[in-house]
Amino acid sequence: MSAPDDQTRAAHLLDLARAAGCRIATAESCTGGLIAGALTDLPGSSDIFDRGLVTYSNTAKESLLGVDPDTIRLFGAVSEEVALQMADGALSRSDADMAVAVTGVAGPGGSDAKPEGRVCFGLARIGHATHTETVEFGAIGRRHVRAATVAHALELLIAALDS
């Protein structure tokens, strides 16, 4: 079950998406389906949730979302370039109107180039350019990085529907 704040966010998102007639898809790596879980914890989520794709491995990102292997090779799986292709892939391979994607280093560990707590987000919407951003949550622990990622992804979706 998602945290109470995530339930509030998800309920607000559900209301906004329902009012807009918008369906949502997710493409998740570091969260392993937690965003989809937060959305489907709520009754009535079938009104707005189309599908969630957990693409933890690079092979899954390539085969299920169409991420270019060269993009992974050049930029790494944790990059805005990959998040963009994940979001675009989820949108094009679903019946959704918008898709959010996440890829990151939940921890423990990381590197100087890709530190623990770095998460890249992609937000694809029909008729809009795909938005990407990177958030540095810091070395706050795996569970906390994943929870912060879910909260931020829900906020991105809410902001897109509020605009």
PASEBA-1860 file (N, C-alpha, C; in nm, 3 decimals):
! residues 163
1> MSAPDDQT> 0.085/-0.118/0.000/0.000/0.000/0.000/0.089/0.124/0.000 ~ 0.051/0.225/-0.071/0.131/0.347/-0.080/0.116/0.430/0.048 ~ 0.212/0.519/0.072/0.210/0.606/0.188/0.091/0.701/0.179 ~ 0.043/0.751/0.296/-0.074/0.840/0.293/-0.057/0.961/0.201 ~ 0.061/1.025/0.201/0.080/1.139/0.112/0.069/1.096/-0.034 ~ 0.122/0.979/-0.066/0.110/0.929/-0.203/-0.036/0.898/-0.236 ~ -0.112/0.851/-0.138/-0.254/0.825/-0.162/-0.327/0.956/-0.192 ~ -0.291/1.061/-0.120/-0.353/1.192/-0.145/-0.316/1.242/-0.283
9> RAAHLLDL> -0.187/1.232/-0.317/-0.141/1.274/-0.451/-0.211/1.192/-0.559 ~ -0.212/1.061/-0.540/-0.272/0.974/-0.641/-0.422/1.001/-0.655 ~ -0.491/1.027/-0.545/-0.634/1.059/-0.552/-0.657/1.189/-0.628 ~ -0.572/1.288/-0.602/-0.582/1.416/-0.674/-0.556/1.394/-0.823 ~ -0.453/1.316/-0.853/-0.420/1.284/-0.992/-0.536/1.211/-1.059 ~ -0.594/1.116/-0.990/-0.708/1.042/-1.044/-0.822/1.137/-1.079 ~ -0.852/1.230/-0.989/-0.959/1.326/-1.015/-0.928/1.415/-1.136 ~ -0.804/1.466/-1.141/-0.765/1.552/-1.254/-0.770/1.476/-1.386
17> ARAAGCRI> -0.716/1.355/-1.387/-0.711/1.277/-1.510/-0.852/1.238/-1.555 ~ -0.935/1.202/-1.460/-1.073/1.167/-1.494/-1.145/1.287/-1.555 ~ -1.126/1.405/-1.495/-1.191/1.527/-1.547/-1.141/1.562/-1.686 ~ -1.014/1.533/-1.712/-0.955/1.564/-1.842/-0.974/1.453/-1.945 ~ -1.028/1.340/-1.902/-1.042/1.226/-1.992/-0.906/1.171/-2.034 ~ -0.812/1.174/-1.942/-0.673/1.137/-1.971/-0.639/1.001/-1.910 ~ -0.572/0.918/-1.990/-0.523/0.788/-1.941/-0.372/0.795/-1.925 ~ -0.320/0.722/-1.826/-0.180/0.730/-1.786/-0.114/0.594/-1.796
25> ATAESCTG> 0.013/0.596/-1.839/0.098/0.477/-1.837/0.226/0.512/-1.761 ~ 0.290/0.409/-1.708/0.418/0.428/-1.639/0.523/0.336/-1.699 ~ 0.647/0.384/-1.697/0.763/0.304/-1.734/0.862/0.319/-1.619 ~ 0.886/0.213/-1.545/0.961/0.223/-1.421/1.082/0.131/-1.420 ~ 1.192/0.186/-1.374/1.310/0.105/-1.350/1.335/0.100/-1.200 ~ 1.393/0.203/-1.141/1.436/0.199/-1.001/1.321/0.183/-0.903 ~ 1.199/0.216/-0.941/1.085/0.202/-0.851/1.016/0.067/-0.863 ~ 1.048/-0.010/-0.964/0.996/-0.145/-0.976/0.845/-0.159/-0.973
33> GLIAGALT> 0.772/-0.058/-1.018/0.627/-0.066/-1.024/0.555/0.007/-0.912 ~ 0.629/0.077/-0.827/0.567/0.147/-0.714/0.476/0.262/-0.757 ~ 0.508/0.327/-0.869/0.422/0.436/-0.917/0.288/0.378/-0.961 ~ 0.295/0.272/-1.040/0.172/0.204/-1.082/0.096/0.154/-0.960 ~ 0.168/0.104/-0.861/0.105/0.057/-0.738/0.033/0.168/-0.664 ~ 0.095/0.287/-0.658/0.032/0.400/-0.590/-0.097/0.439/-0.660 ~ -0.098/0.432/-0.792/-0.218/0.467/-0.867/-0.327/0.361/-0.853 ~ -0.288/0.236/-0.857/-0.388/0.129/-0.854/-0.429/0.090/-0.713
41> DLPGSSDI> -0.370/0.153/-0.611/-0.419/0.135/-0.474/-0.559/0.192/-0.458 ~ -0.596/0.283/-0.545/-0.722/0.355/-0.531/-0.835/0.293/-0.612 ~ -0.953/0.285/-0.553/-1.069/0.241/-0.632/-1.096/0.342/-0.743 ~ -1.132/0.293/-0.857/-1.161/0.380/-0.970/-1.039/0.410/-1.056 ~ -0.924/0.356/-1.019/-0.803/0.385/-1.097/-0.812/0.330/-1.238 ~ -0.896/0.230/-1.260/-0.909/0.176/-1.396/-0.967/0.279/-1.492 ~ -1.027/0.384/-1.439/-1.077/0.492/-1.524/-0.963/0.565/-1.595 ~ -0.846/0.571/-1.531/-0.737/0.653/-1.585/-0.606/0.577/-1.607
49> FDRGLVTY> -0.589/0.462/-1.546/-0.460/0.393/-1.557/-0.465/0.288/-1.666 ~ -0.379/0.305/-1.768/-0.376/0.210/-1.879/-0.284/0.092/-1.851 ~ -0.158/0.122/-1.818/-0.062/0.014/-1.794/0.064/0.066/-1.729 ~ 0.135/-0.028/-1.666/0.265/0.001/-1.610/0.366/-0.101/-1.660 ~ 0.479/-0.051/-1.702/0.585/-0.138/-1.752/0.705/-0.125/-1.659 ~ 0.744/-0.237/-1.598/0.864/-0.239/-1.515/0.976/-0.290/-1.602 ~ 1.068/-0.199/-1.634/1.178/-0.231/-1.725/1.309/-0.210/-1.649 ~ 1.336/-0.302/-1.559/1.451/-0.290/-1.470/1.583/-0.311/-1.545
57> SNTAKESL> 1.585/-0.407/-1.634/1.709/-0.436/-1.708/1.717/-0.351/-1.834 ~ 1.838/-0.335/-1.883/1.856/-0.263/-2.010/1.785/-0.335/-2.123 ~ 1.790/-0.467/-2.122/1.724/-0.545/-2.226/1.573/-0.518/-2.226 ~ 1.514/-0.508/-2.108/1.371/-0.479/-2.099/1.341/-0.339/-2.151 ~ 1.427/-0.242/-2.118/1.408/-0.106/-2.169/1.409/-0.107/-2.322 ~ 1.499/-0.185/-2.380/1.512/-0.192/-2.525/1.393/-0.265/-2.587 ~ 1.361/-0.384/-2.536/1.259/-0.465/-2.602/1.116/-0.419/-2.574 ~ 1.087/-0.372/-2.454/0.950/-0.333/-2.421/0.919/-0.187/-2.450
65> LGVDPDTI> 1.021/-0.100/-2.444/0.998/0.043/-2.462/1.063/0.101/-2.587 ~ 1.148/0.022/-2.653/1.215/0.071/-2.773/1.331/0.165/-2.746 ~ 1.388/0.160/-2.624/1.505/0.242/-2.596/1.620/0.194/-2.684 ~ 1.687/0.287/-2.748/1.798/0.255/-2.837/1.918/0.208/-2.755 ~ 1.972/0.089/-2.784/2.089/0.041/-2.710/2.207/0.139/-2.715 ~ 2.219/0.212/-2.825/2.327/0.311/-2.834/2.308/0.425/-2.734 ~ 2.184/0.459/-2.706/2.159/0.563/-2.606/2.205/0.515/-2.468 ~ 2.175/0.391/-2.436/2.220/0.335/-2.308/2.372/0.329/-2.305
73> RLFGAVSE> 2.433/0.287/-2.415/2.579/0.275/-2.420/2.645/0.412/-2.406 ~ 2.591/0.513/-2.473/2.652/0.646/-2.472/2.628/0.724/-2.343 ~ 2.506/0.713/-2.287/2.469/0.798/-2.173/2.448/0.721/-2.044 ~ 2.434/0.589/-2.053/2.405/0.508/-1.936/2.256/0.498/-1.913 ~ 2.216/0.392/-1.844/2.073/0.369/-1.819/2.013/0.479/-1.732 ~ 2.094/0.537/-1.645/2.047/0.647/-1.560/2.086/0.777/-1.628 ~ 1.998/0.824/-1.714/2.023/0.947/-1.790/1.890/1.003/-1.838 ~ 1.888/1.133/-1.860/1.766/1.194/-1.914/1.736/1.142/-2.054
81> EVALQMAD> 1.841/1.110/-2.129/1.821/1.058/-2.265/1.744/0.926/-2.262 ~ 1.778/0.839/-2.166/1.707/0.711/-2.154/1.567/0.735/-2.097 ~ 1.554/0.823/-1.998/1.422/0.853/-1.942/1.327/0.905/-2.050 ~ 1.378/0.989/-2.138/1.298/1.042/-2.249/1.249/0.928/-2.338 ~ 1.340/0.839/-2.377/1.300/0.729/-2.465/1.207/0.631/-2.394 ~ 1.225/0.614/-2.264/1.133/0.529/-2.187/0.992/0.588/-2.187 ~ 0.982/0.718/-2.160/0.851/0.783/-2.157/0.785/0.779/-2.294 ~ 0.863/0.813/-2.398/0.809/0.808/-2.534/0.765/0.667/-2.571
89> GALSRSDA> 0.844/0.568/-2.532/0.811/0.429/-2.561/0.684/0.384/-2.491 ~ 0.669/0.423/-2.364/0.548/0.387/-2.291/0.425/0.452/-2.354 ~ 0.440/0.577/-2.395/0.327/0.646/-2.457/0.289/0.582/-2.590 ~ 0.388/0.552/-2.672/0.359/0.498/-2.805/0.313/0.352/-2.802 ~ 0.343/0.281/-2.694/0.308/0.139/-2.683/0.188/0.118/-2.590 ~ 0.109/0.221/-2.571/-0.006/0.211/-2.482/-0.125/0.285/-2.542 ~ -0.234/0.281/-2.469/-0.352/0.360/-2.505/-0.363/0.482/-2.416 ~ -0.249/0.526/-2.361/-0.246/0.639/-2.268/-0.230/0.771/-2.342
97> DMAVAVTG> -0.266/0.877/-2.273/-0.247/1.013/-2.323/-0.120/1.075/-2.267 ~ -0.070/1.018/-2.158/0.055/1.066/-2.099/0.123/0.949/-2.028 ~ 0.256/0.960/-2.022/0.334/0.855/-1.958/0.448/0.917/-1.879 ~ 0.474/0.860/-1.763/0.588/0.903/-1.683/0.687/0.787/-1.678 ~ 0.816/0.821/-1.682/0.922/0.721/-1.677/1.023/0.762/-1.572 ~ 1.080/0.661/-1.505/1.185/0.687/-1.405/1.296/0.584/-1.421 ~ 1.419/0.634/-1.405/1.537/0.548/-1.405/1.639/0.613/-1.313 ~ 1.695/0.535/-1.221/1.785/0.598/-1.126/1.869/0.499/-1.048
105> VAGPGGSD> 1.946/0.556/-0.953/2.031/0.478/-0.863/1.968/0.489/-0.725 ~ 1.893/0.386/-0.687/1.826/0.389/-0.558/1.923/0.361/-0.444 ~ 2.027/0.286/-0.471/2.127/0.254/-0.370/2.106/0.113/-0.317 ~ 2.195/0.071/-0.233/2.314/0.147/-0.191/2.418/0.151/-0.302 ~ 2.505/0.243/-0.290/2.614/0.255/-0.387/2.589/0.364/-0.487 ~ 2.654/0.352/-0.598/2.654/0.455/-0.700/2.799/0.482/-0.736 ~ 2.821/0.591/-0.806/2.956/0.628/-0.847/2.967/0.780/-0.847 ~ 3.086/0.829/-0.872/3.102/0.974/-0.883/3.016/1.028/-0.997
113> AKPEGRVC> 3.011/0.953/-1.107/2.935/0.997/-1.224/2.785/0.978/-1.204 ~ 2.744/0.875/-1.134/2.602/0.844/-1.111/2.585/0.812/-0.962 ~ 2.572/0.916/-0.879/2.566/0.893/-0.735/2.432/0.833/-0.689 ~ 2.438/0.770/-0.575/2.316/0.720/-0.512/2.217/0.834/-0.494 ~ 2.093/0.807/-0.527/1.989/0.908/-0.512/1.961/0.988/-0.637 ~ 2.037/0.966/-0.744/2.010/1.036/-0.870/1.900/0.962/-0.945 ~ 1.794/1.036/-0.981/1.684/0.977/-1.058/1.651/1.069/-1.173 ~ 1.639/1.009/-1.291/1.601/1.083/-1.412/1.456/1.050/-1.444
121> FGLARIGH> 1.382/1.155/-1.476/1.239/1.145/-1.503/1.211/1.185/-1.647 ~ 1.112/1.121/-1.707/1.062/1.160/-1.838/0.911/1.169/-1.830 ~ 0.855/1.270/-1.894/0.710/1.286/-1.900/0.671/1.311/-2.044 ~ 0.600/1.216/-2.102/0.556/1.226/-2.242/0.405/1.246/-2.245 ~ 0.362/1.341/-2.331/0.218/1.367/-2.347/0.189/1.383/-2.495 ~ 0.076/1.333/-2.535/0.034/1.351/-2.673/0.024/1.501/-2.701 ~ 0.087/1.544/-2.809/0.080/1.683/-2.851/0.177/1.777/-2.781 ~ 0.268/1.724/-2.699/0.365/1.807/-2.628/0.505/1.746/-2.644
129> ATHTETVE> 0.605/1.830/-2.632/0.743/1.779/-2.630/0.763/1.704/-2.499 ~ 0.841/1.598/-2.504/0.869/1.520/-2.385/0.960/1.598/-2.291 ~ 0.921/1.604/-2.166/0.995/1.677/-2.062/1.084/1.578/-1.987 ~ 1.207/1.618/-1.960/1.295/1.537/-1.877/1.356/1.624/-1.768 ~ 1.391/1.561/-1.659/1.461/1.629/-1.551/1.531/1.526/-1.465 ~ 1.633/1.573/-1.394/1.707/1.488/-1.301/1.693/1.547/-1.162 ~ 1.667/1.460/-1.065/1.658/1.503/-0.926/1.764/1.426/-0.848 ~ 1.836/1.498/-0.765/1.937/1.438/-0.677/1.875/1.428/-0.538
137> FGAIGRRH> 1.824/1.310/-0.504/1.764/1.291/-0.372/1.870/1.270/-0.265 ~ 1.992/1.233/-0.306/2.100/1.209/-0.211/2.100/1.066/-0.159 ~ 2.201/1.035/-0.080/2.219/0.901/-0.025/2.131/0.885/0.099 ~ 2.000/0.882/0.077/1.904/0.875/0.187/1.854/0.733/0.211 ~ 1.910/0.638/0.138/1.869/0.498/0.152/1.773/0.457/0.042 ~ 1.782/0.332/0.005/1.707/0.278/-0.108/1.556/0.302/-0.094 ~ 1.500/0.266/0.020/1.356/0.280/0.041/1.313/0.425/0.027 ~ 1.392/0.517/0.081/1.357/0.659/0.077/1.372/0.719/-0.063
145> VRAATVAH> 1.475/0.675/-0.135/1.492/0.722/-0.273/1.373/0.677/-0.357 ~ 1.334/0.552/-0.340/1.222/0.501/-0.418/1.092/0.574/-0.382 ~ 1.070/0.599/-0.254/0.948/0.670/-0.211/0.948/0.814/-0.263 ~ 1.063/0.880/-0.257/1.072/1.017/-0.308/1.050/1.020/-0.458 ~ 1.095/0.918/-0.527/1.076/0.909/-0.671/0.928/0.895/-0.706 ~ 0.857/0.811/-0.633/0.713/0.795/-0.655/0.642/0.929/-0.635 ~ 0.673/0.995/-0.524/0.608/1.123/-0.494/0.635/1.226/-0.604 ~ 0.760/1.232/-0.649/0.794/1.330/-0.753/0.726/1.296/-0.886
153> ALELLIAA> 0.720/1.169/-0.920/0.654/1.129/-1.045/0.505/1.165/-1.041 ~ 0.440/1.142/-0.928/0.299/1.179/-0.916/0.282/1.331/-0.929 ~ 0.373/1.406/-0.869/0.367/1.553/-0.878/0.387/1.601/-1.023 ~ 0.476/1.535/-1.097/0.496/1.570/-1.239/0.367/1.550/-1.318 ~ 0.301/1.438/-1.294/0.176/1.410/-1.363/0.068/1.511/-1.325 ~ 0.059/1.543/-1.197/-0.039/1.642/-1.150/-0.011/1.778/-1.215 ~ 0.115/1.819/-1.214/0.150/1.950/-1.273/0.115/1.954/-1.421 ~ 0.137/1.844/-1.491/0.106/1.842/-1.635/-0.044/1.857/-1.657
161> LDS> -0.124/1.796/-1.573/-0.269/1.805/-1.588/-0.324/1.938/-1.537 ~ -0.252/2.000/-1.445/-0.294/2.131/-1.392/-0.262/2.245/-1.489 ~ -0.168/2.220/-1.581/-0.123/2.329/-1.670/-0.219/2.352/-1.785
END
